[in-house]
């Protein structure tokens, strides 16, 4: 019995340490240029997450609300996170960026999602556009975005009739969906509360679109 309790306690300590380390992960200029996993945004302060606090003003890489410039229109700049550089010099993911005229990145075909594909979610926090295609950039994450790193925080929780966030994102105490301490920490109402990387892990396995 003692051995079982000791093992359980030891496991809890290891998990707590891992969670603390995960929360402390830095990115961008503050983290030696590191990028966040699964297209999470790197905030202006060098922390990974999702939502306005991370993807808004000063966002360094990931699914930033404002597309970064690249290619011939930006002195040959390469997109972060292995995103595509469109023929017009904007970073993103999807046919508008990775299709005809793509200057760099993983040019590829569209992935279907959302209500047009049986409610399937996009992989790696990509946005599901109103037309049911996965991608990043205003065409996917803007008006009508169904799930993923949408550029407008979706309302949730008690202020939205108990609505849950998609992609296992956390519903903050203020009723907005996202990932990061501001959403998954104190007052978190639902989703991957308590651990930023718990939410990431859940979103990266069972809920992802299977191609």
JOVEN-V801385 format. One record per residue. N is the residue number from 1. RES is the residue in one letter. D_LAST is the distance of its C-alpha to the last C-alpha in whole Angstrom. Layout:
n=N res=RES d_last=D_LAST
n=N res=RES d_last=D_LAST
This chain:
n=1 res=X d_last=46
n=2 res=X d_last=47
n=3 res=X d_last=44
n=4 res=X d_last=41
n=5 res=X d_last=42
n=6 res=X d_last=43
n=7 res=X d_last=39
n=8 res=X d_last=38
n=9 res=X d_last=40
n=10 res=X d_last=39
n=11 res=X d_last=35
n=12 res=X d_last=36
n=13 res=X d_last=37
n=14 res=X d_last=34
n=15 res=X d_last=32
n=16 res=X d_last=34
n=17 res=X d_last=35
n=18 res=X d_last=31
n=19 res=X d_last=30
n=20 res=X d_last=33
n=21 res=X d_last=32
n=22 res=X d_last=29
n=23 res=X d_last=31
n=24 res=X d_last=33
n=25 res=X d_last=30
n=26 res=X d_last=31
n=27 res=X d_last=29
n=28 res=X d_last=31
n=29 res=X d_last=34
n=30 res=X d_last=35
n=31 res=X d_last=33
n=32 res=X d_last=33
n=33 res=X d_last=31
n=34 res=X d_last=28
n=35 res=X d_last=25
n=36 res=X d_last=23
n=37 res=X d_last=20
n=38 res=X d_last=17
n=39 res=X d_last=18
n=40 res=X d_last=21
n=41 res=X d_last=24
n=42 res=X d_last=27
n=43 res=X d_last=30
n=44 res=X d_last=34
n=45 res=X d_last=35
n=46 res=X d_last=32
n=47 res=X d_last=30
n=48 res=X d_last=27
n=49 res=X d_last=25
n=50 res=X d_last=24
n=51 res=X d_last=27
n=52 res=X d_last=30
n=53 res=X d_last=31
n=54 res=X d_last=29
n=55 res=X d_last=27
n=56 res=X d_last=30
n=57 res=X d_last=33
n=58 res=X d_last=33
n=59 res=X d_last=30
n=60 res=X d_last=29
n=61 res=X d_last=26
n=62 res=X d_last=22
n=63 res=X d_last=21
n=64 res=X d_last=25
n=65 res=X d_last=26
n=66 res=X d_last=28
n=67 res=X d_last=26
n=68 res=X d_last=28
n=69 res=X d_last=29
n=70 res=X d_last=28
n=71 res=X d_last=29
n=72 res=X d_last=32
n=73 res=X d_last=33
n=74 res=X d_last=33
n=75 res=X d_last=35
n=76 res=X d_last=32
n=77 res=X d_last=30
n=78 res=X d_last=27
n=79 res=X d_last=24
n=80 res=X d_last=24
n=81 res=X d_last=20
n=82 res=X d_last=19
n=83 res=X d_last=19
n=84 res=X d_last=19
n=85 res=X d_last=23
n=86 res=X d_last=23
n=87 res=X d_last=26
n=88 res=X d_last=28
n=89 res=X d_last=28
n=90 res=X d_last=26
n=91 res=X d_last=23
n=92 res=X d_last=20
n=93 res=X d_last=16
n=94 res=X d_last=15
n=95 res=X d_last=16
n=96 res=X d_last=20
n=97 res=X d_last=20
n=98 res=X d_last=18
n=99 res=X d_last=19
n=100 res=X d_last=22
n=101 res=X d_last=25
n=102 res=X d_last=22
n=103 res=X d_last=25
n=104 res=X d_last=23
n=105 res=X d_last=20
n=106 res=X d_last=16
n=107 res=X d_last=16
n=108 res=X d_last=13
n=109 res=X d_last=11
n=110 res=X d_last=11
n=111 res=X d_last=8
n=112 res=X d_last=9
n=113 res=X d_last=11
n=114 res=X d_last=14
n=115 res=X d_last=16
n=116 res=X d_last=15
n=117 res=X d_last=12
n=118 res=X d_last=13
n=119 res=X d_last=14
n=120 res=X d_last=11
n=121 res=X d_last=11
n=122 res=X d_last=10
n=123 res=X d_last=9
n=124 res=X d_last=13
n=125 res=X d_last=15
n=126 res=X d_last=14
n=127 res=X d_last=16
n=128 res=X d_last=15
n=129 res=X d_last=17
n=130 res=X d_last=20
n=131 res=X d_last=18
n=132 res=X d_last=15
n=133 res=X d_last=13
n=134 res=X d_last=12
n=135 res=X d_last=14
n=136 res=X d_last=18
n=137 res=X d_last=21
n=138 res=X d_last=24
n=139 res=X d_last=22
n=140 res=X d_last=19
n=141 res=X d_last=21
n=142 res=X d_last=24
n=143 res=X d_last=25
n=144 res=X d_last=23
n=145 res=X d_last=20
n=146 res=X d_last=19
n=147 res=X d_last=17
n=148 res=X d_last=17
n=149 res=X d_last=20
n=150 res=X d_last=21
n=151 res=X d_last=25
n=152 res=X d_last=27
n=153 res=X d_last=27
n=154 res=X d_last=26
n=155 res=X d_last=29
n=156 res=X d_last=29
n=157 res=X d_last=31
n=158 res=X d_last=35
n=159 res=X d_last=35
n=160 res=X d_last=32
n=161 res=X d_last=33
n=162 res=X d_last=31
n=163 res=X d_last=28
n=164 res=X d_last=25
n=165 res=X d_last=23
n=166 res=X d_last=19
n=167 res=X d_last=17
n=168 res=X d_last=20
n=169 res=X d_last=22
n=170 res=X d_last=26
n=171 res=X d_last=28
n=172 res=X d_last=31
n=173 res=X d_last=35
n=174 res=X d_last=35
n=175 res=X d_last=32
n=176 res=X d_last=30
n=177 res=X d_last=26
n=178 res=X d_last=25
n=179 res=X d_last=25
n=180 res=X d_last=28
n=181 res=X d_last=31
n=182 res=X d_last=32
n=183 res=X d_last=30
n=184 res=X d_last=29
n=185 res=X d_last=33
n=186 res=X d_last=36
n=187 res=X d_last=36
n=188 res=X d_last=32
n=189 res=X d_last=32
n=190 res=X d_last=28
n=191 res=X d_last=25
n=192 res=X d_last=25
n=193 res=X d_last=28
n=194 res=X d_last=30
n=195 res=X d_last=28
n=196 res=X d_last=26
n=197 res=X d_last=24
n=198 res=X d_last=23
n=199 res=X d_last=21
n=200 res=X d_last=19
n=201 res=X d_last=19
n=202 res=X d_last=18
n=203 res=X d_last=15
n=204 res=X d_last=14
n=205 res=X d_last=13
n=206 res=X d_last=13
n=207 res=X d_last=12
n=208 res=X d_last=9
n=209 res=X d_last=6
n=210 res=X d_last=4
n=211 res=X d_last=0
